Amino acid sequence: MKSINSAVFRSAACFALIVIGLACTRNQITLGGPLSLTISSNAPVSVSDSLVLQYDVTGQTLAGMQVLWGDGQIDSVAFLGSQTAGGRRPHLYDAEGTYTIRATAVDQYQGSTVSELSVTITP
């Protein structure tokens, strides 16, 4: 049994070296993908309810995201070098109206990208 496990391990190690060798043939390793940011929400909501911003971000080394809610409030989210991130951020508006949410995602290698969303808050 020990020789079978040893043979399987050697085969797996050989396969890993072949794959790594193929990935490095151009002296370049690409991780993640092109920088992109998608946002959406559960709007319209009333003043007494929380608006929930949903986000999906892809990049190579994501640093974080800043959300300007359009009412003077700002939130930040740290991604700590992730290649993808997704989540939800709640926000409570003090007054009815139409607001523009502006989200900016930052990637350490690809710069930044911005996405905007108009939301309506009802009485």
C-alpha positions as CSV (number, residue, x, y, z in Angstrom):
1,M,0.0,0.0,0.0
2,K,2.9,2.4,0.8
3,S,4.3,2.0,-2.8
4,I,0.9,2.8,-4.3
5,N,0.6,6.0,-2.3
6,S,4.2,6.9,-3.1
7,A,3.5,6.4,-6.9
8,V,0.3,8.5,-6.7
9,F,2.2,11.3,-4.9
10,R,5.0,11.2,-7.5
11,S,2.4,11.4,-10.4
12,A,0.6,14.3,-8.8
13,A,3.9,16.1,-8.2
14,C,5.0,15.5,-11.8
15,F,1.6,16.8,-13.1
16,A,1.9,19.9,-10.9
17,L,5.4,20.7,-12.2
18,I,4.2,20.3,-15.8
19,V,1.3,22.6,-15.2
20,I,3.4,25.2,-13.5
21,G,6.0,25.0,-16.2
22,L,3.4,25.6,-18.9
23,A,1.9,28.6,-16.9
24,C,5.4,30.2,-16.6
25,T,6.6,29.7,-20.2
26,R,6.2,33.4,-21.1
27,N,7.7,34.6,-17.8
28,Q,4.3,36.1,-16.9
29,I,1.6,34.8,-14.6
30,T,-1.8,36.4,-14.8
31,L,-4.0,36.2,-11.8
32,G,-7.6,37.3,-11.4
33,G,-9.1,39.1,-14.4
34,P,-9.8,42.6,-15.9
35,L,-10.9,45.1,-13.3
36,S,-14.7,45.3,-13.1
37,L,-17.3,46.5,-10.7
38,T,-21.0,45.8,-10.8
39,I,-23.5,47.3,-8.3
40,S,-27.2,47.0,-7.8
41,S,-29.7,47.7,-5.0
42,N,-33.1,46.8,-3.6
43,A,-34.5,50.4,-4.4
44,P,-37.0,51.9,-4.2
45,V,-37.2,51.7,-0.5
46,S,-38.9,54.0,2.1
47,V,-37.0,56.4,4.4
48,S,-37.6,54.0,7.3
49,D,-36.1,51.0,5.5
50,S,-32.4,50.2,4.7
51,L,-31.3,50.4,1.1
52,V,-28.9,47.4,0.4
53,L,-26.2,47.9,-2.1
54,Q,-24.9,44.7,-3.7
55,Y,-21.5,44.6,-5.3
56,D,-19.3,42.2,-7.3
57,V,-15.7,43.1,-8.0
58,T,-13.0,41.3,-10.0
59,G,-9.4,42.3,-10.4
60,Q,-5.8,41.1,-9.9
61,T,-5.0,42.5,-6.5
62,L,-8.0,44.3,-5.1
63,A,-7.2,46.9,-2.4
64,G,-10.7,48.1,-1.6
65,M,-13.8,50.0,-2.5
66,Q,-15.2,53.4,-1.5
67,V,-19.0,54.0,-1.6
68,L,-20.3,57.6,-1.8
69,W,-24.0,57.3,-0.9
70,G,-25.1,60.7,-2.4
71,D,-26.2,62.1,0.9
72,G,-22.7,63.0,2.3
73,Q,-22.1,59.7,3.9
74,I,-19.1,57.5,2.8
75,D,-18.3,53.8,3.5
76,S,-15.1,51.9,2.8
77,V,-14.6,48.2,2.2
78,A,-11.1,46.5,2.3
79,F,-10.4,43.6,0.0
80,L,-6.8,42.9,1.1
81,G,-5.4,41.7,-2.2
82,S,-8.4,39.5,-3.2
83,Q,-9.0,38.7,-6.9
84,T,-12.8,38.7,-6.5
85,A,-15.1,40.2,-3.9
86,G,-18.8,40.4,-3.4
87,G,-21.1,41.5,-0.7
88,R,-23.8,43.8,0.6
89,R,-23.7,47.1,2.3
90,P,-26.8,48.5,4.0
91,H,-27.5,52.3,4.2
92,L,-30.3,54.3,5.8
93,Y,-31.2,57.6,4.2
94,D,-32.6,60.4,6.3
95,A,-34.9,62.0,3.6
96,E,-36.8,60.9,0.6
97,G,-35.5,61.7,-2.9
98,T,-33.3,60.4,-5.7
99,Y,-29.7,59.8,-4.9
100,T,-26.7,58.8,-7.0
101,I,-24.5,56.1,-5.4
102,R,-20.9,56.2,-6.7
103,A,-18.7,53.1,-5.9
104,T,-15.0,53.2,-6.7
105,A,-13.0,49.9,-6.6
106,V,-9.2,50.1,-6.5
107,D,-6.8,47.4,-7.8
108,Q,-3.1,47.7,-6.9
109,Y,-2.1,46.8,-10.5
110,Q,-5.0,47.9,-12.7
111,G,-5.9,51.3,-11.1
112,S,-9.5,52.0,-10.3
113,T,-13.0,51.7,-11.8
114,V,-16.2,53.5,-11.0
115,S,-19.8,52.4,-11.1
116,E,-22.8,54.7,-10.4
117,L,-26.4,53.8,-9.6
118,S,-29.4,56.1,-9.1
119,V,-31.8,55.1,-6.3
120,T,-35.1,56.4,-5.2
121,I,-36.1,56.8,-1.5
122,T,-39.8,57.1,-0.9
123,P,-41.7,58.7,2.1
